[in-house]
Amino acid sequence: MKPNKPLLVLGFVPQPNLLIISKIIGVVTMPKSISYHTELIESLKEPSEAAVYLEVVLEEGDPKMIKKAFSNVIEARGGFNFISDDIYENLTIFDKKLKETGEIEFSLLRRLLESLGLKVGVMVRPS
């Protein structure tokens, strides 16, 4: 049986034919992509996601990435204008020590995490 209407099969179409197809089926637009940063900040609004994210970055140990990770978590919490003075003060001290020594002082890390509603945990290292 022949179909009453011609079939239109979409697949890879060279650029010049795109105009013809768009006239036949209407203008086709691709959904706008969400930037990685936007998606990251949205996911970090969930405390468990923020905890895992910080855990991974802290394991890597790169001071610049650690500072950026904490900044991302703070951004997810509303940004620097909306965080408490306690969080800002702890981050400032933490960042200063990190820049000076390249190392993390445990008591500062603990205070910063606690001010963000997180805590330090201990796990068994895989063999």
C-alpha positions as CSV (number, residue, x, y, z in Angstrom):
1,M,0.0,0.0,0.0
2,K,1.2,3.5,-0.8
3,P,1.0,6.1,1.9
4,N,-1.3,9.0,1.1
5,K,1.4,11.5,2.2
6,P,5.1,11.5,1.3
7,L,7.3,10.2,4.1
8,L,10.0,12.4,5.5
9,V,12.9,10.6,7.0
10,L,15.2,12.8,9.1
11,G,18.9,11.9,9.4
12,F,22.1,13.6,8.5
13,V,21.4,16.3,6.0
14,P,24.0,18.4,4.2
15,Q,23.8,22.1,5.1
16,P,22.2,23.3,1.8
17,N,19.2,20.9,2.2
18,L,18.5,22.1,5.7
19,L,16.6,25.2,4.4
20,I,14.4,22.9,2.3
21,I,13.6,20.7,5.3
22,S,13.0,23.6,7.6
23,K,10.4,24.9,5.1
24,I,8.7,21.5,4.9
25,I,8.5,20.7,8.7
26,G,8.8,24.2,10.2
27,V,11.8,25.8,11.9
28,V,13.7,23.3,14.1
29,T,15.7,24.8,17.0
30,M,18.0,22.9,19.2
31,P,17.4,23.2,22.9
32,K,19.8,25.6,24.5
33,S,22.5,23.8,26.5
34,I,23.1,24.6,30.1
35,S,26.7,25.5,30.9
36,Y,28.8,23.2,33.1
37,H,29.1,25.8,35.8
38,T,25.4,26.5,35.9
39,E,24.7,22.7,36.2
40,L,27.4,22.3,38.8
41,I,26.1,25.2,41.0
42,E,22.6,23.8,40.8
43,S,23.7,20.3,41.9
44,L,25.8,21.8,44.8
45,K,22.6,23.1,46.3
46,E,22.0,19.6,47.5
47,P,24.2,19.2,50.7
48,S,25.1,15.5,49.9
49,E,26.4,16.6,46.4
50,A,28.4,19.4,47.9
51,A,30.0,17.0,50.4
52,V,31.0,14.5,47.7
53,Y,32.3,17.4,45.5
54,L,34.5,18.8,48.3
55,E,35.7,15.4,49.3
56,V,37.0,14.7,45.8
57,V,38.6,18.1,45.4
58,L,40.2,17.8,48.8
59,E,41.6,14.3,47.9
60,E,43.2,15.8,44.8
61,G,45.0,18.4,47.0
62,D,45.4,21.3,44.5
63,P,45.1,24.5,46.6
64,K,43.6,26.5,43.7
65,M,41.0,23.9,43.1
66,I,40.2,23.6,46.8
67,K,39.6,27.4,47.0
68,K,37.5,27.2,43.8
69,A,35.5,24.3,45.1
70,F,34.6,26.1,48.4
71,S,33.7,29.2,46.3
72,N,31.4,27.0,44.2
73,V,29.6,25.6,47.2
74,I,29.2,29.1,48.6
75,E,27.8,30.3,45.3
76,A,25.3,27.4,45.4
77,R,24.3,28.7,48.9
78,G,23.4,32.1,47.4
79,G,26.8,33.6,46.9
80,F,29.2,35.6,49.0
81,N,26.6,38.4,49.6
82,F,24.3,35.9,51.3
83,I,26.6,33.8,53.4
84,S,27.0,34.4,57.1
85,D,29.9,36.4,58.5
86,D,31.1,33.2,60.1
87,I,31.4,31.4,56.8
88,Y,33.1,34.3,55.1
89,E,35.6,34.7,58.0
90,N,36.4,31.0,58.0
91,L,36.9,31.0,54.2
92,T,39.2,34.0,54.4
93,I,41.4,32.5,57.1
94,F,41.4,29.1,55.3
95,D,42.3,30.7,52.0
96,K,45.1,32.8,53.5
97,K,46.7,29.7,55.2
98,L,46.3,27.7,52.0
99,K,48.1,30.4,50.0
100,E,50.9,30.8,52.5
101,T,51.7,27.1,53.0
102,G,49.9,25.2,50.3
103,E,48.6,23.0,53.0
104,I,45.3,22.7,54.8
105,E,45.1,23.3,58.5
106,F,42.8,20.7,59.9
107,S,41.1,22.9,62.5
108,L,40.4,25.5,59.8
109,L,39.0,22.9,57.4
110,R,36.8,21.5,60.2
111,R,35.4,25.0,61.1
112,L,34.8,25.9,57.4
113,L,33.0,22.6,56.7
114,E,30.9,23.0,59.9
115,S,30.0,26.5,59.0
116,L,28.7,25.2,55.7
117,G,26.6,22.5,57.5
118,L,29.1,19.7,56.6
119,K,31.6,17.7,58.7
120,V,34.9,15.9,58.3
121,G,34.7,12.1,57.9
122,V,37.2,9.2,58.0
123,M,37.1,6.3,55.6
124,V,39.2,3.2,55.1
125,R,41.6,3.6,52.3
126,P,41.4,1.0,49.6
127,S,44.3,-1.4,49.5
